[in-house]
């Protein structure tokens, strides 16, 4: 009975709001495999010659995004941040499909029956794990700093910033007399010769004074112990040595304070869900309200909470404990489309007119764009009060979130798919031809491209440097592979390129070169097509039916270039190959795994010269990279790619003007990735959506 109950609640209890079906979410009145804008009619950025007249921004149709299922990475990140669960349950889910080069495109994220079964198993395991984390007897009480009584300061991300001498205090009810452990998670902003001094006290009695040397990036936990009598007592944290000499400013940042009775083993993540005893009257509703708000990325209605609270009641009527009933309700919440999908539904679905997203919908779009995860408390607060809808507040959140370590997903997910570094581990160069390519080599190849992109993201400098810089990131394994001096490090280190500038571009990185080669040789066609599609957004069409493969030379002295020219003599092939091949020939000084060479596998000298269709000539990957770096199509293409990743759909043809405006703003912001992210998130397509009728 319980399994049926949970499935009904998770997949259908939302009533008319929607239910999971193979292929997606079936909305009232919408056929299976419903419409949606994502896959169709994406423009090619600035690649065409058509002249368009741009309407005023406020009249542009922002389109809609098909209700978007969380992909595997997003699911794992969400349960990690929601439950402190590191088991990555989605690793066992079926692989996500790709559209427009990315695996977060709404229109291709279908929901097969086997995936629903996996959701059911994962939700059950996650809910049971949450309940199992509670330990009894004992007491653990954690209070977030922003929930305590403050004498000064203000919210600062996950912290409360005591920016002058002051206190944070709270009343704690100690369930029994005994010895308790007190913990405070804190950090400082350093200034002057001293560390921030933090005093922890109980009812005015000092328990300890701590020099807080930890930083915001790696906060510390400071501990003291004391004997406490049963009853209510005041626990206080005080900042005592404020220092300010512009621009230096010493502050104390406090995340939370906690009391725990010794002898009790309690997982700290318990406080995220089990905030009270489920056997206590009203506790189940409190837990469901708080958990549902975080899991569904919006406040629940009274009716919704009532539905899930009835699960707990029904389970108890069947003889289950309050905890078991609560586990069933949590499981059902994790099976709801409101958790598994990013839901954007009109409150009054009567008009097709464009309108702003709600603050909570916008927060979800933003967090899954930058973090591939659910909104944190700081983002949820500005969604709750509605201030996120103001452009200045939205931009401030982008700045904060890009500085958070979770923004690493822009590197691992966006850049990893855009630059194909995520494919390196699956590449299979022939062991007989490339015997020295090991798993460690491929890991370093992948890491180089990620670290290279990460530099431009974190340092906030022009991303045009992806196609021309005087540095790269190497460890000893990759340096040996390239024939460059070792940095004497097993981890990747930034190294300055003195005599090998061709390595300071993605076109010279072994990961890109390996995944655009065949197992036994290079492929100028694959490399040229990769540059056209990924860097210029000019996807070459598929070869027409009946086109022969690259001919085997009838004479032994035919170079690869000569064979390609013979292939291109076919008029059917000439159109596309005249665009792709010159680019690919410019990358021929690198073999099939990215090592430098001057002779090809047949022993012939390599001719790396070429002429682009617009008449610009080059010789070698360095000159080719400079031409591409100076080509306005490259930053425009990057803007289009990040727009696609951020919205989960490709830009429609009627959004050409908007993408062009984003690209221009990107240029005005110095081609910095932070500027591009802000341009996209402030755009009408990101902050608005078209209305829908039932």
C-alpha positions as CSV (number, residue, x, y, z in Angstrom):
1,X,0.0,0.0,0.0
2,X,2.8,2.4,0.9
3,X,4.6,2.1,-2.5
4,X,1.3,2.8,-4.3
5,X,0.6,5.7,-2.0
6,X,4.0,7.3,-2.6
7,X,3.8,6.9,-6.4
8,X,0.4,8.4,-6.4
9,X,1.5,11.3,-4.3
10,X,4.8,11.9,-6.1
11,X,3.5,11.6,-9.6
12,X,-0.2,12.5,-9.5
13,X,-1.0,14.2,-6.2
14,X,-0.3,17.5,-7.8
15,X,-3.7,17.1,-9.3
16,X,-4.2,19.0,-12.6
17,X,-0.7,20.5,-12.4
18,X,0.8,17.6,-14.4
19,X,2.0,14.0,-14.3
20,X,5.1,12.3,-15.6
21,X,4.6,10.5,-18.9
22,X,7.2,8.9,-21.2
23,X,8.6,11.8,-23.2
24,X,8.1,14.6,-20.6
25,X,5.3,16.2,-18.6
26,X,1.8,16.0,-19.8
27,X,-0.1,19.2,-19.1
28,X,-3.9,19.5,-19.3
29,X,-4.9,19.9,-23.0
30,X,-1.3,19.4,-24.3
31,X,-0.5,16.3,-26.4
32,X,2.3,14.0,-25.4
33,X,5.6,15.4,-26.8
34,X,4.1,18.9,-26.6
35,X,5.3,21.8,-28.5
36,X,8.1,24.0,-27.2
37,X,10.5,26.2,-28.9
38,X,13.9,24.6,-27.9
39,X,15.1,22.6,-30.9
40,X,13.6,24.3,-33.8
41,X,14.8,27.3,-35.9
42,X,17.9,28.4,-34.1
43,X,19.6,31.3,-35.8
44,X,23.3,31.3,-36.7
45,X,24.2,34.5,-34.8
46,X,25.8,36.9,-37.1
47,X,26.6,34.4,-39.7
48,X,23.9,35.2,-42.3
49,X,23.5,38.2,-44.7
50,X,19.9,38.8,-44.0
51,X,19.1,42.3,-42.8
52,X,16.7,42.3,-39.9
53,X,14.7,45.2,-38.4
54,X,14.8,44.9,-34.6
55,X,11.6,45.8,-32.6
56,X,11.8,47.5,-29.3
57,X,13.0,45.2,-26.5
58,X,9.7,45.4,-24.5
59,X,7.8,44.1,-27.5
60,X,10.0,41.1,-28.2
61,X,8.5,37.6,-27.7
62,X,10.6,36.0,-24.9
63,X,9.4,32.6,-25.9
64,X,8.9,29.7,-23.5
65,X,11.0,26.8,-22.3
66,X,9.5,23.3,-22.2
67,X,9.1,22.2,-18.6
68,X,12.6,21.1,-18.0
69,X,13.6,17.9,-16.3
70,X,16.7,17.9,-14.1
71,X,19.5,16.2,-15.9
72,X,21.8,13.8,-14.0
73,X,24.3,16.4,-13.0
74,X,21.6,18.8,-11.8
75,X,19.8,16.0,-9.9
76,X,23.0,15.0,-8.0
77,X,23.9,18.6,-7.3
78,X,20.4,19.3,-6.0
79,X,20.3,16.4,-3.6
80,X,23.8,17.3,-2.5
81,X,22.8,20.9,-1.6
82,X,19.3,19.9,-0.3
83,X,20.3,16.9,1.9
84,X,24.1,17.0,2.1
85,X,23.9,13.7,0.2
86,X,27.1,12.7,-1.6
87,X,26.0,9.4,-3.0
88,X,25.3,10.9,-6.5
89,X,22.2,8.6,-7.1
90,X,21.7,9.9,-10.7
91,X,24.9,8.2,-11.8
92,X,22.7,5.1,-12.1
93,X,20.1,7.0,-14.2
94,X,20.0,6.5,-18.0
95,X,22.3,8.9,-19.9
96,X,20.8,12.3,-20.8
97,X,20.2,13.2,-24.5
98,X,22.0,16.1,-26.1
99,X,20.5,18.9,-28.2
100,X,22.4,21.8,-29.7
101,X,25.6,20.5,-28.1
102,X,24.3,20.4,-24.5
103,X,22.6,17.9,-22.2
104,X,20.4,20.4,-20.4
105,X,18.1,21.2,-23.4
106,X,14.5,20.9,-22.3
107,X,13.0,19.5,-25.5
108,X,15.3,16.4,-25.5
109,X,15.2,15.6,-21.7
110,X,12.5,12.9,-22.0
111,X,11.3,10.8,-19.2
112,X,11.4,7.0,-20.0
113,X,9.6,4.5,-17.8
114,X,13.0,3.1,-16.6
115,X,13.9,6.6,-15.4
116,X,10.7,6.8,-13.4
117,X,11.7,3.5,-11.7
118,X,15.1,5.0,-10.9
119,X,13.5,8.1,-9.5
120,X,11.4,5.9,-7.2
121,X,14.3,4.0,-5.9
122,X,16.4,7.1,-5.4
123,X,13.7,9.0,-3.6
124,X,13.0,6.1,-1.2
125,X,16.7,5.8,-0.4
126,X,17.2,9.5,0.1
127,X,14.1,9.9,2.4
128,X,15.1,6.9,4.5
129,X,18.6,8.2,4.8
130,X,17.3,11.6,6.1
131,X,15.3,9.9,8.8
132,X,18.1,7.6,9.8
133,X,20.4,10.5,10.4
134,X,18.5,11.4,13.5
135,X,20.2,10.1,16.7
136,X,18.6,9.7,20.1
137,X,19.0,10.3,22.9
138,X,20.9,13.6,22.9
139,X,20.5,17.1,21.6
140,X,21.8,19.0,18.7
141,X,20.5,22.5,18.1
142,X,21.9,24.6,15.2
143,X,20.9,28.3,14.7
144,X,21.8,30.1,11.5
145,X,23.4,33.4,12.3
146,X,20.8,35.4,10.3
147,X,18.1,33.8,12.6
148,X,19.7,35.0,15.8
149,X,19.4,38.4,17.5
150,X,22.0,40.8,16.0
151,X,23.3,44.1,17.3
152,X,25.0,45.1,14.1
153,X,25.9,43.9,10.6
154,X,24.1,42.5,7.6
155,X,23.5,39.3,5.5
156,X,26.5,38.4,3.3
157,X,25.8,35.2,1.3
158,X,25.7,32.3,3.7
159,X,27.1,34.5,6.5
160,X,26.0,37.3,8.8
161,X,28.7,40.0,8.5
162,X,29.5,41.7,11.8
163,X,31.1,44.7,10.2
164,X,31.6,46.5,13.5
165,X,32.0,45.3,17.1
166,X,28.7,43.6,18.0
167,X,27.0,40.3,18.9
168,X,24.8,37.6,17.6
169,X,22.8,35.7,20.3
170,X,20.0,33.2,20.6
171,X,18.0,31.4,23.4
172,X,18.6,27.7,23.5
173,X,16.5,25.2,25.5
174,X,18.8,22.6,26.9
175,X,16.8,19.3,27.3
176,X,18.9,17.9,30.2
177,X,21.6,19.0,32.6
178,X,25.1,17.9,31.4
179,X,28.2,18.8,29.5
180,X,27.6,20.4,26.1
181,X,29.8,21.1,23.1
182,X,29.4,24.6,21.5
183,X,30.5,25.2,17.9
184,X,30.6,28.3,15.7
185,X,31.3,28.2,12.0
186,X,33.0,31.5,11.1
187,X,35.5,33.3,8.9
188,X,37.1,36.8,8.7
189,X,37.9,39.5,6.2
190,X,41.4,40.2,7.1
191,X,42.8,43.7,7.9
192,X,45.5,45.1,10.1
193,X,48.0,42.9,12.0
194,X,45.5,40.9,14.0
195,X,43.0,38.2,13.2
196,X,39.3,38.9,14.0
197,X,38.7,38.1,17.6
198,X,35.5,36.1,18.4
199,X,34.2,35.6,22.0
200,X,31.8,32.8,22.7
201,X,29.7,33.1,25.9
202,X,26.9,31.4,27.7
203,X,24.6,33.7,29.8
204,X,27.4,36.3,29.8
205,X,30.0,33.8,30.9
206,X,32.9,33.6,28.5
207,X,33.5,30.0,27.2
208,X,36.4,30.9,24.9
209,X,38.1,33.6,22.8
210,X,39.2,32.6,19.3
211,X,41.4,34.4,16.8
212,X,39.5,33.7,13.6
213,X,42.0,33.2,10.8
214,X,39.8,31.2,8.5
215,X,38.7,32.8,5.2
216,X,35.3,33.0,3.5
217,X,36.4,30.3,1.0
218,X,37.3,27.8,3.8
219,X,35.5,28.8,7.0
220,X,36.6,27.3,10.3
221,X,34.6,25.6,13.1
222,X,35.5,26.9,16.6
223,X,34.7,24.7,19.6
224,X,34.2,25.0,23.3
225,X,32.7,22.9,26.1
226,X,30.7,23.8,29.2
227,X,28.5,22.3,31.9
228,X,24.9,23.5,31.5
229,X,21.8,23.1,33.6
230,X,18.5,22.1,32.0
231,X,16.4,25.0,30.8
232,X,16.7,28.0,28.6
233,X,20.1,29.8,28.3
234,X,21.5,32.6,26.1
235,X,24.3,31.7,23.7
236,X,26.2,34.6,22.3
237,X,29.0,35.3,19.7
238,X,30.8,38.6,19.9
239,X,33.2,40.4,17.6
240,X,35.6,42.5,19.7
241,X,38.4,44.0,17.6
242,X,36.9,45.8,14.6
243,X,39.5,47.5,12.4
244,X,39.0,49.8,9.5
245,X,41.6,51.7,7.5
246,X,40.5,52.2,3.9
247,X,40.5,50.1,1.9
248,X,41.2,47.4,4.5
249,X,38.3,46.4,6.7
250,X,38.4,43.6,9.4
251,X,35.0,41.9,9.8
252,X,33.7,38.7,11.5
253,X,31.6,36.4,9.3
254,X,29.4,34.0,11.2
255,X,27.5,31.1,9.5
256,X,25.9,29.3,12.4
257,X,26.3,28.4,16.0
258,X,25.5,25.0,17.4
259,X,25.1,23.2,20.8
260,X,25.4,19.4,21.1
261,X,25.2,17.1,24.0
262,X,28.3,14.8,24.2
263,X,27.9,11.1,23.6
264,X,25.4,11.8,20.8
265,X,26.4,11.2,17.1
266,X,24.3,13.5,14.9
267,X,24.9,14.2,11.3
268,X,25.1,18.0,10.9
269,X,22.9,17.8,7.8
270,X,20.0,16.6,10.0
271,X,19.3,20.2,10.8
272,X,18.4,20.8,7.2
273,X,15.4,18.6,7.5
274,X,14.7,17.2,10.9
275,X,14.3,20.5,12.7
276,X,12.0,19.0,15.4
277,X,10.8,15.7,16.8
278,X,8.2,14.2,14.3
279,X,6.3,12.8,17.3
280,X,5.6,16.4,18.5
281,X,2.3,18.0,17.5
282,X,2.7,20.2,14.4
283,X,6.3,19.1,13.8
284,X,5.6,17.1,10.6
285,X,3.9,20.1,9.1
286,X,6.8,22.3,10.0
287,X,9.3,19.9,8.4
288,X,7.2,19.4,5.2
289,X,6.7,23.2,4.8
290,X,10.4,23.9,5.2
291,X,11.6,20.9,3.1
292,X,9.1,21.5,0.4
293,X,10.1,25.1,0.1
294,X,13.7,24.1,-0.6
295,X,12.9,21.0,-2.7
296,X,10.3,22.6,-4.9
297,X,12.2,25.9,-5.1
298,X,9.2,27.9,-4.1
299,X,6.8,28.2,-1.1
300,X,4.2,25.5,-0.9
301,X,0.5,26.4,-0.8
302,X,-1.6,25.4,2.2
303,X,-3.4,22.8,0.1
304,X,-0.1,21.3,-1.0
305,X,1.2,21.0,2.6
306,X,-2.2,19.5,3.7
307,X,-1.8,16.8,1.0
308,X,1.5,15.6,2.2
309,X,0.7,16.0,5.9
310,X,-2.2,13.5,5.3
311,X,0.4,11.0,4.2
312,X,2.0,11.1,7.7
313,X,-1.5,10.8,9.3
314,X,-2.5,7.9,7.1
315,X,0.7,6.0,7.8
316,X,0.2,6.4,11.5
317,X,-3.4,5.1,11.1
318,X,-1.8,2.0,9.4
319,X,0.4,1.5,12.5
320,X,3.5,3.2,11.3
321,X,5.6,5.6,13.4
322,X,5.6,9.3,12.8
323,X,9.1,9.0,11.4
324,X,8.0,6.3,8.9
325,X,5.1,8.4,7.8
326,X,7.3,11.4,7.4
327,X,9.8,9.4,5.3
328,X,6.9,8.5,3.0
329,X,5.9,12.1,2.6
330,X,9.4,13.2,1.9
331,X,9.8,10.4,-0.6
332,X,6.6,11.6,-2.4
333,X,7.9,15.2,-2.5
334,X,11.1,13.9,-4.1
335,X,9.0,12.1,-6.7
336,X,6.9,15.2,-7.5
337,X,7.3,16.9,-10.9
338,X,7.8,20.1,-8.8
339,X,11.1,18.5,-7.7
340,X,12.1,16.5,-10.8
341,X,11.3,19.4,-13.2
342,X,11.8,23.1,-13.2
343,X,8.2,24.1,-13.3
344,X,7.1,27.4,-14.8
345,X,3.3,27.5,-14.9
346,X,1.1,30.6,-15.3
347,X,-1.1,31.3,-12.3
348,X,-3.9,32.4,-14.6
349,X,-3.3,30.6,-17.9
350,X,-5.6,32.7,-20.0
351,X,-3.3,34.8,-22.1
352,X,-0.4,34.3,-24.5
353,X,1.0,37.7,-23.6
354,X,4.6,37.9,-22.4
355,X,5.1,38.5,-18.7
356,X,8.0,38.5,-16.2
357,X,8.9,35.3,-14.4
358,X,8.0,35.1,-10.8
359,X,10.9,35.7,-8.5
360,X,11.1,32.0,-7.6
361,X,11.1,31.0,-11.2
362,X,13.9,33.5,-12.0
363,X,15.9,32.2,-9.0
364,X,15.7,28.7,-10.3
365,X,16.7,29.7,-13.8
366,X,19.7,31.6,-12.3
367,X,20.9,28.9,-10.0
368,X,20.7,26.1,-12.5
369,X,22.4,28.3,-15.1
370,X,25.4,29.2,-12.9
371,X,25.5,26.2,-10.4
372,X,23.5,23.4,-12.1
373,X,21.8,23.2,-8.7
374,X,19.0,24.5,-6.5
375,X,19.0,28.1,-5.1
376,X,20.8,28.6,-1.8
377,X,19.4,30.5,1.1
378,X,20.7,33.9,0.1
379,X,19.1,33.6,-3.4
380,X,15.9,32.2,-1.9
381,X,15.6,35.2,0.4
382,X,15.7,37.8,-2.4
383,X,13.2,35.6,-4.3
384,X,10.9,35.5,-1.2
385,X,10.9,39.3,-0.8
386,X,10.6,39.8,-4.6
387,X,13.7,42.1,-4.8
388,X,15.4,39.6,-7.3
389,X,13.1,41.0,-10.0
390,X,15.0,44.3,-9.8
391,X,17.9,44.4,-12.4
392,X,20.4,45.7,-9.8
393,X,19.6,42.9,-7.4
394,X,19.7,40.3,-10.1
395,X,23.1,41.5,-11.2
396,X,24.3,41.5,-7.6
397,X,23.3,37.9,-7.2
398,X,25.1,37.0,-10.4
399,X,28.3,38.6,-9.1
400,X,28.0,36.7,-5.8
401,X,27.2,33.4,-7.4
402,X,30.0,33.5,-9.9
403,X,32.4,33.9,-6.9
404,X,31.0,30.8,-5.3
405,X,32.9,27.5,-5.8
406,X,29.7,26.0,-7.2
407,X,30.1,28.2,-10.3
408,X,32.7,25.6,-11.3
409,X,29.9,23.9,-13.1
410,X,30.2,26.6,-15.8
411,X,33.6,25.1,-16.5
412,X,32.8,21.4,-16.1
413,X,29.4,21.5,-17.7
414,X,29.2,24.4,-20.1
415,X,32.8,24.6,-21.3
416,X,33.2,20.8,-21.0
417,X,30.4,20.3,-23.5
418,X,31.2,23.4,-25.7
419,X,34.9,22.6,-26.0
420,X,34.4,18.8,-25.9
421,X,36.8,18.3,-23.0
422,X,34.1,16.1,-21.4
423,X,34.7,13.7,-24.3
424,X,38.4,13.2,-23.7
425,X,38.1,10.4,-21.2
426,X,36.1,8.3,-23.7
427,X,38.5,9.0,-26.6
428,X,40.2,5.8,-27.8
429,X,43.4,6.5,-29.7
430,X,45.0,3.4,-31.1
431,X,47.4,1.9,-28.7
432,X,49.6,0.6,-31.6
433,X,49.9,4.1,-33.0
434,X,49.9,6.2,-29.8
435,X,51.3,3.8,-27.2
436,X,52.1,6.4,-24.5
437,X,48.6,7.8,-24.1
438,X,47.4,6.6,-20.7
439,X,44.5,7.4,-18.4
440,X,46.7,9.9,-16.6
441,X,47.5,11.6,-20.0
442,X,43.8,11.9,-20.9
443,X,43.0,13.3,-17.4
444,X,45.7,15.9,-17.9
445,X,44.4,16.8,-21.4
446,X,40.9,17.3,-20.0
447,X,42.1,19.2,-17.0
448,X,44.2,21.6,-19.2
449,X,41.2,22.8,-21.2
450,X,39.1,23.2,-18.0
451,X,41.8,25.1,-16.1
452,X,42.4,27.3,-19.2
453,X,38.7,28.2,-19.4
454,X,38.5,28.6,-15.6
455,X,41.3,31.2,-15.7
456,X,39.2,33.5,-17.9
457,X,36.1,33.0,-15.8
458,X,37.8,33.5,-12.4
459,X,40.3,36.2,-13.4
460,X,37.5,38.1,-15.2
461,X,39.6,39.0,-18.2
462,X,38.8,38.9,-21.9
463,X,37.8,35.4,-23.0
464,X,39.3,36.1,-26.5
465,X,42.5,34.8,-24.9
466,X,41.1,31.3,-25.4
467,X,42.5,31.8,-28.9
468,X,45.7,33.4,-28.1
469,X,47.6,33.6,-24.7
470,X,51.1,33.2,-23.5
471,X,50.3,30.5,-21.0
472,X,48.7,27.2,-20.4
473,X,48.3,24.7,-17.6
474,X,50.5,21.6,-17.4
475,X,51.6,18.9,-15.1
476,X,54.6,16.6,-15.5
477,X,52.6,14.1,-17.5
478,X,51.3,16.6,-20.0
479,X,54.6,18.5,-20.3
480,X,56.3,15.2,-21.3
481,X,53.5,14.6,-23.8
482,X,54.1,18.0,-25.3
483,X,57.9,17.9,-25.0
484,X,57.9,20.9,-22.8
485,X,59.9,21.5,-19.6
486,X,58.3,19.9,-16.6
487,X,56.7,22.1,-13.9
488,X,57.7,19.4,-11.3
489,X,54.1,18.9,-10.3
490,X,51.6,16.1,-10.4
491,X,48.8,18.7,-10.5
492,X,48.2,21.2,-13.2
493,X,50.2,24.5,-12.9
494,X,50.0,27.6,-14.9
495,X,53.2,27.8,-17.1
496,X,54.4,30.7,-19.3
497,X,55.0,29.6,-22.9
498,X,58.2,31.1,-24.1
499,X,59.1,29.1,-27.3
500,X,55.8,27.3,-28.0
501,X,53.1,30.0,-28.3
502,X,50.9,27.6,-30.4
503,X,50.0,25.9,-27.1
504,X,48.4,29.0,-25.7
505,X,45.1,28.4,-27.6
506,X,42.4,25.8,-27.5
507,X,43.4,24.9,-31.0
508,X,46.8,23.7,-29.6
509,X,45.4,21.7,-26.6
510,X,45.7,17.9,-26.8
511,X,42.2,17.3,-25.5
512,X,40.6,19.2,-28.4
513,X,43.0,17.7,-30.9
514,X,42.4,14.1,-29.7
515,X,38.6,14.2,-29.8
516,X,38.7,15.7,-33.3
517,X,40.9,12.9,-34.7
518,X,40.4,9.3,-35.8
519,X,42.0,6.5,-33.6
520,X,44.9,6.1,-36.0
521,X,45.3,9.5,-37.6
522,X,44.3,13.2,-37.7
523,X,41.2,14.4,-39.4
524,X,41.4,17.9,-41.0
525,X,37.7,17.6,-41.7
526,X,36.6,16.8,-38.1
527,X,38.9,19.5,-36.8
528,X,37.7,22.1,-39.3
529,X,34.0,21.2,-38.6
530,X,34.6,21.5,-34.9
531,X,36.0,25.0,-35.3
532,X,33.1,26.0,-37.6
533,X,30.4,24.6,-35.4
534,X,31.8,25.4,-31.9
535,X,33.7,28.6,-32.4
536,X,31.9,30.2,-35.3
537,X,28.4,28.7,-35.0
538,X,28.4,27.7,-38.6
539,X,27.4,24.0,-38.4
540,X,28.5,22.3,-41.6
541,X,25.6,20.3,-43.1
542,X,25.7,16.5,-43.1
543,X,27.3,15.0,-46.2
544,X,24.7,14.1,-48.9
545,X,23.7,10.5,-49.4
546,X,26.1,8.4,-51.6
547,X,29.2,10.5,-51.0
548,X,32.3,8.3,-51.0
549,X,34.7,8.2,-48.1
550,X,38.2,9.6,-48.3
551,X,39.9,7.7,-51.1
552,X,42.9,5.4,-50.5
553,X,45.7,6.8,-52.6
554,X,46.6,4.8,-55.6
555,X,50.2,6.1,-55.4
556,X,52.4,5.7,-52.3
557,X,53.6,9.3,-52.3
558,X,50.2,11.0,-51.9
559,X,50.0,13.2,-48.8
560,X,46.8,13.5,-46.7
561,X,46.4,17.0,-48.1
562,X,46.6,15.7,-51.7
563,X,44.1,13.0,-50.9
564,X,41.7,15.6,-49.4
565,X,42.1,17.7,-52.5
566,X,41.2,14.7,-54.6
567,X,38.1,14.2,-52.5
568,X,37.2,17.9,-52.8
569,X,37.4,17.7,-56.6
570,X,33.9,16.1,-56.4
571,X,31.5,19.1,-56.9
572,X,29.1,17.5,-54.4
573,X,31.8,17.7,-51.7
574,X,33.6,20.9,-52.7
575,X,31.1,23.4,-51.1
576,X,31.5,22.2,-47.5
577,X,35.1,21.0,-47.7
578,X,36.3,24.3,-49.0
579,X,35.2,25.8,-45.7
580,X,36.3,23.0,-43.3
581,X,39.5,21.7,-44.8
582,X,41.7,24.9,-44.7
583,X,41.0,25.2,-41.0
584,X,41.8,21.6,-40.4
585,X,45.0,21.8,-42.4
586,X,46.1,24.7,-40.2
587,X,46.0,22.2,-37.2
588,X,48.0,19.5,-38.9
589,X,51.2,20.4,-37.1
590,X,49.6,18.4,-34.2
591,X,49.2,14.6,-34.5
592,X,46.1,12.6,-33.5
593,X,46.8,13.0,-29.8
594,X,48.0,16.6,-29.9
595,X,51.8,16.2,-30.0
596,X,53.8,18.6,-32.2
597,X,55.2,17.3,-35.5
598,X,56.7,18.5,-38.8
599,X,56.1,15.3,-40.8
600,X,52.9,13.3,-41.2
601,X,52.6,9.6,-40.6
602,X,53.6,8.9,-44.2
603,X,56.9,10.8,-43.8
604,X,55.8,13.9,-45.8
605,X,56.4,17.4,-44.7
606,X,53.3,19.1,-43.4
607,X,51.8,22.1,-45.2
608,X,49.8,24.0,-42.6
609,X,48.9,26.9,-44.8
610,X,45.4,27.8,-45.8
611,X,43.1,30.5,-47.1
612,X,39.7,31.1,-45.6
613,X,36.6,31.8,-47.8
614,X,36.9,35.5,-47.1
615,X,40.5,35.6,-48.5
616,X,42.4,35.7,-45.3
617,X,45.5,33.5,-45.4
618,X,47.4,31.8,-42.6
619,X,50.1,29.3,-41.9
620,X,49.9,27.1,-38.8
621,X,47.7,27.0,-35.7
622,X,49.2,30.2,-34.3
623,X,48.2,32.4,-37.2
624,X,44.9,30.5,-37.6
625,X,44.1,31.2,-33.9
626,X,44.8,34.9,-34.3
627,X,42.4,35.1,-37.3
628,X,39.7,33.4,-35.4
629,X,40.3,35.5,-32.3
630,X,39.9,38.7,-34.4
631,X,36.8,37.3,-36.1
632,X,33.6,38.9,-34.7
633,X,31.8,35.7,-35.2
634,X,33.7,34.0,-32.4
635,X,32.5,36.2,-29.4
636,X,29.0,36.2,-31.1
637,X,29.1,32.4,-31.2
638,X,30.1,32.2,-27.6
639,X,27.2,34.4,-26.7
640,X,24.8,32.2,-28.6
641,X,26.3,29.0,-27.0
642,X,26.0,30.4,-23.4
643,X,22.5,31.7,-24.2
644,X,21.5,28.2,-25.3
645,X,23.1,26.6,-22.2
646,X,21.5,29.1,-19.8
647,X,18.0,28.9,-21.1
648,X,17.9,25.2,-22.0
649,X,16.9,26.0,-25.6
650,X,18.5,27.5,-28.7
651,X,17.6,31.0,-29.6
652,X,14.7,31.2,-32.0
653,X,15.0,33.0,-35.3
654,X,13.0,36.0,-34.0
655,X,15.5,36.4,-31.2
656,X,18.3,37.2,-33.5
657,X,18.2,40.8,-32.5
658,X,18.3,40.0,-28.8
659,X,21.3,37.7,-29.2
660,X,23.0,40.4,-31.2
661,X,22.3,42.9,-28.4
662,X,23.8,40.5,-25.9
663,X,26.8,40.0,-28.1
664,X,27.3,43.8,-28.4
665,X,26.9,44.2,-24.6
666,X,29.5,41.4,-24.2
667,X,31.9,43.4,-26.4
668,X,31.2,46.6,-24.3
669,X,32.0,44.6,-21.1
670,X,35.4,43.8,-22.5
671,X,34.5,40.3,-23.6
672,X,34.6,39.1,-20.0
673,X,32.6,35.9,-19.2
674,X,31.0,37.6,-16.1
675,X,29.8,40.4,-18.4
676,X,28.3,37.8,-20.8
677,X,26.5,36.0,-18.0
678,X,25.1,39.3,-16.8
679,X,24.0,40.3,-20.3
680,X,22.1,37.0,-20.7
681,X,20.5,36.9,-17.3
682,X,19.3,40.5,-17.7
683,X,17.9,39.8,-21.1
684,X,14.1,39.7,-21.7
685,X,14.4,36.1,-22.9
686,X,15.8,35.1,-19.5
687,X,13.6,37.2,-17.2
688,X,10.3,36.8,-19.1
689,X,8.2,34.1,-20.7
690,X,5.3,33.9,-23.0
691,X,2.0,33.1,-21.5
692,X,0.2,29.8,-22.3
693,X,-3.4,28.8,-22.5
694,X,-4.5,25.4,-21.1
